Amino acid sequence: MTSEKTPGKAAQHWNQRYLQENTPWDIGAPSPPLINFATKYISKEARILIPGAGNAYEAEALHRLGYPEVFVCDWAPEPIQRFARRIPSFPRSHLIVQDFFSLRGRYDFILEQTFLSALSPSSRPEYARQCHSLLTPDGVMAGVLFKIQFPFEGPPFGGSIEEYEALFSPLFHIIKLETARDSIRPRAGSECFIHMVAK
């Protein structure tokens, strides 16, 4: 997760959260909707980016399932360093400590695990454009987004299916945008799953 701060301050802020184990968004395991989608729709040859990856449980699961082209990005170094120690066989060149909005490259898939919820609503159009720019022609973005409004000032920031449709439809063909059916129990009913293809 990240928030709308200058890159240096944001990296320090979130790195400190990990050092203090103050990470309530971390579910401690791969998100079932993402893994279920990946194993059903993503070929082993595809280049996959997971932005705002944190402890990157999804990347670990996909790596163990034989996906060699998984890349993770987070601007907090601590979770990336922990991941490298936890999964020593994961390619170091696929671990990116960088501001997502300055990232360059091309990927076939972007997997979103509530990273958007860490960004203030005002930065969401830029996020959508950045995701689109990182995808290959007809590249796919899929993942989970919160479809609730939180009773506090974020992050995390909530949203709705209607808001996400308006945000992404100018840049993507939306194939699915509905309540997630396989969320973990504490998040059941509060997440939606999105599957879309870049225009």
N, C-alpha and C positions, 0 to 999 in steps of 0.2 A: 504494500500500500504506500501511497504517497499523498501529498497534499499540495495546495497551490501556494508555494513559497518560492523564493529564489532557489536555484538548484543546490548551491552550497549549503544554505540553511536547511533546506528540506532533507538533504542527505544526512546532516548532523542530527536533525530532529528524529527521523525514523531510525537511524542507527542507534540512537540512545534508547529508543523504545525497545529495540531488540535486546540491547545489553541489559536492560532492566526487566526483561521478560514481560513487558507491558504490551502484549499483542492479542487483545481479545478477539480480533478478526480471524486469528489463525485457528483453523479447525483441526490441526494436528494430523491430517491425513489427506490423500487426494480427494478432490471434489468429485463425487460419483457422476454428476452430469457430464463433466468434461472427459473423464476416462471412458465412460460409456459411449460418448460421441466419437472420441478418437479411435477407439478400437473398431467401431462400426464403419467410419467414413474416411479415415486418414490412412493412406498407404505408408509403408515403411520407408519409402524414398522421399517423402515430403519434408520440406523445411518448415519447422514449427517454431513460432515465437510465443513465449509466455511473458507478457509485460507485467511489471509490478509484482514479480514472482514471489518475493519474500522467501520463505523456507522451501518453496518450489517442490511440494510433494507431488504435484502432477508431473513435473519434469522427471522426478525420480521414478515414478511409476512407469512412464513411457520409456524411459531409458532401460529399465529392467525388462520391459516387454519387447525390446529390440528395435526401438526407434532411434536411429543414430544421429538424426539431424534436428535435435531439439535444442533451442536456444532460450536462455532465461535472461531477463533484464530487470535490474533494480538499482536505484541509485544509493541505497544503503549497503555498504560493503559487508557488514556483519553477517546478515543471512546468507549472502553469497559465499562468504568464507566458510560458514558452517556447512553449507551444502557441499562445498568442495571436500571438506574433511569427511563428511558423512558418506559421500559417493565418490570415492577416489577414482573410479573408472570413467566418470563423466568427463568429456573433453573440456579442458580448461579454457580453450578458445571459444567455447559456447557459453561461458559465464560472463555476462556483460554488466559491469558496474557503471551505469551511465544514466543521465536524465533521458527518460523515454522520448521526450519531445525533440531531442537532438539526435536521436538514433537514425541511422541510415542503413540501407540494405533492402533485400527482397525476400519475402517469405511466402510460402504457399498457404499457410494457415496461421492465424493468430487465435490463441485461446485466452479468453477473458475470464478471470476468476475474481469478480467484484473489484477489480482495480479501478474501474470507473467511479465506484462509490467513494474513493479516496480523493477524487478531484472535485473542486467546487463546481457547481453547475455552470458558472460562467466560462469555464475552460473546456467544457464538454464538446463544443463544436470543433475546437482545435484538436482534441483527442480523436474525434471521428475522422478528421482530415488526415491526421498522422497515421492512424491505422490503415486508412485507404492507401496512403502513399507507400507504406511498407509492404503491401501485398502485391503479388504478381497479378497480371491480368487474369480476371476470373478467380482471384484468390478468395479464400473463405475466412470469415471471422465467426467464431462461435464461443458461447460460454454463458455464464450466469451473471445476472444483474439483480440488485435488490429492487423489488416492486412494492416497497412500503415507504412511508415517510417516518423518519425517526423523530422522537419527541425531544430533541436536543439539537444544538448547533453542531454540524459535522466538522471533520469527517467521523464516521461515514455519512455520506449524503444519500438519501433515498431517491426514488423516482417512480415512474409508472410506465406501463406498457405503451400508453399513448405518447408519453414524452419520448421514449426511446424510438418509437416508430417515426416521429417527426425529426428526431436527431439523425437517424441513420438512413432514412429512405432517399435523401438526395444523392447519396453516394453508393448505396448498396441495394441489391435486390433482396428483400427480406423473405426468406423461405419459411422460417418459423420464429414466432415471438409469442410465447405463451407461458403460463405458469409451469415451472419446472416440476416434473413428475417424480424425480429421483433425488431430490435434495436430502441432505442429512436431516434427521428428525428435528433438531432445534430450529432449523430454517425452513421447514416444510410450510409451503404457502406464501413465503415471503421472498422467494426468488423466482425470476422468470428465466427461461432459456431462450437464447437468440442464436439463430443460424442464418447467415446471409452471405451473399456473394458480391464481390466488388463489381461495380458497373464499369 
